[in-house]
């Protein structure tokens, strides 16, 4: 889904850039989907994109967890 959105629909990254980021996320431990969104956001908009992309990706799940706790 992320590949379709970032490469095909919005054309923010090239195929090679996306594959490079995917390789990086496979090297570091943690949730790959979160890491990919944060890295794609950083590539698109720098540090501000990193913060906004990370927060907007994590916030809905965190809100659901907190609401159910």
C-alpha positions in Angstrom: 0.0 0.0 0.0 2.8 2.4 0.9 4.6 1.6 -2.4 1.5 2.3 -4.4 0.9 5.6 -2.6 4.5 6.9 -2.6 5.7 5.7 -6.0 2.7 5.4 -8.3 0.1 7.8 -7.1 2.2 10.7 -5.7 5.5 10.0 -7.4 7.5 11.2 -4.4 10.3 8.7 -4.7 11.9 6.6 -7.4 11.7 2.8 -7.4 15.4 2.7 -6.4 15.0 5.1 -3.6 12.1 3.2 -2.2 14.0 -0.1 -2.4 17.0 1.5 -0.6 14.7 2.7 2.2 13.1 -0.8 2.4 16.6 -2.3 2.7 17.5 0.1 5.5 14.3 -0.8 7.4 15.1 -4.5 7.2 18.4 -3.9 8.9 17.2 -2.1 12.0 14.9 -3.8 14.5 11.3 -2.6 15.0 8.1 -2.3 13.1 9.0 -2.0 9.4 5.9 -0.2 8.4 6.4 2.6 10.9 10.1 2.9 9.9 9.2 3.1 6.2 6.6 5.8 6.7 9.0 7.9 8.8 11.9 7.5 6.3 9.6 8.3 3.3 8.3 11.3 5.1 11.9 12.4 5.9 12.9 12.0 2.2 9.9 14.0 1.1 10.0 16.9 3.6 13.1 16.8 5.7 13.0 16.9 9.5 9.5 18.4 9.6 8.2 15.6 7.4 9.9 13.1 9.7 8.1 14.5 12.8 4.7 15.0 11.1 4.8 11.7 9.2 5.8 9.8 12.3 3.2 11.4 14.5 0.3 11.0 12.0 1.2 7.3 11.5 1.5 6.4 15.1 -1.2 8.6 16.7 -4.4 6.7 15.5 -3.1 3.4 16.8 -2.0 5.0 20.1 -5.3 6.7 20.5 -7.2 3.4 20.0 -5.0 1.6 22.5 -5.4 4.4 25.1 -9.2 4.5 24.5 -9.5 0.7 25.2 -7.2 0.7 28.2 
